[in-house]
Amino acid sequence: MKQVLAEVHGMVQGVWFRAWTTDLAASLGLTGWVRNTPAGTVETLAQGDETALNEFVRHLHQGPVLARVERVDTKFNSTEEKFNKFSVRH
């Protein structure tokens, strides 16, 4: 299973980024999770096919309307672990 771990930097908390990411993942058929970090970033792990993961990352660079994304750090890899859905972690 292909996956990407991404950390989104900028003004990304308090702007509905997690809800937007959840909707984006669902529209692309991805599973995984998204969460706010104590450092003020948003971290997300998404699993699915490579084309959908690349599209997911492309959209993360834009973010929702109220967000101001400065950068997105990504790490692609493969895993045996598989999520059944995409969810918000707290």
C-alpha positions in Angstrom: 0.0 0.0 0.0 1.4 3.4 -1.0 1.1 6.3 1.5 2.3 9.8 2.1 2.9 11.5 5.4 2.6 15.3 5.0 3.2 18.2 7.4 1.6 21.5 6.4 3.1 24.7 7.7 1.6 28.2 7.7 -1.7 29.5 9.0 -3.3 26.1 8.9 -5.1 25.7 12.3 -8.5 27.3 13.1 -9.3 27.6 9.4 -11.1 24.3 8.8 -8.0 22.6 7.4 -8.8 19.2 9.0 -12.4 19.1 7.7 -11.2 20.2 4.3 -8.5 17.6 4.2 -11.0 14.9 5.2 -13.4 15.9 2.4 -10.4 16.0 -0.1 -9.3 12.5 0.9 -12.8 11.2 0.5 -13.2 12.7 -2.9 -9.9 11.0 -4.0 -10.8 7.6 -2.4 -8.0 7.8 0.2 -7.8 6.5 3.7 -5.8 7.7 6.7 -5.9 10.5 9.2 -5.3 14.2 9.8 -4.5 16.1 13.0 -3.3 19.4 14.4 0.1 19.4 16.1 1.3 21.3 19.1 3.8 23.1 16.8 0.9 24.8 14.9 1.1 22.6 11.8 -1.3 20.1 10.4 -0.1 16.5 9.9 -1.8 14.0 7.7 -1.2 10.5 6.5 -3.0 9.3 3.4 -3.1 5.9 1.7 -4.2 4.9 -1.7 -3.0 4.8 -5.3 -0.1 6.9 -6.3 -2.0 9.2 -8.7 -4.5 10.0 -6.0 -1.8 10.6 -3.5 0.0 13.0 -5.8 -3.3 14.9 -6.4 -3.8 15.0 -2.6 -0.4 16.6 -2.0 -1.0 19.1 -4.9 -4.2 20.3 -3.1 -2.5 20.4 0.3 -0.2 23.2 -1.1 -3.4 25.3 -1.7 -5.4 24.4 1.3 -8.9 25.7 2.1 -9.9 29.4 1.4 -9.0 30.7 4.9 -5.6 28.9 5.1 -2.2 30.3 4.2 0.1 27.4 3.3 3.8 28.3 3.5 5.2 24.8 2.8 4.3 21.1 2.8 6.9 18.5 3.8 6.1 15.1 2.4 7.5 11.6 2.7 6.2 8.8 0.4 6.6 5.2 1.3 4.9 1.8 1.3 3.3 0.0 4.2 1.5 -3.2 5.2 -0.8 -1.3 7.6 -4.1 -0.3 6.0 -6.7 2.2 7.3 -10.4 1.6 6.6 -11.4 5.2 6.4 -10.1 8.8 6.7 -10.6 10.4 10.1 -9.6 13.4 12.2 -7.3 12.6 15.1 -7.3 14.6 18.3 
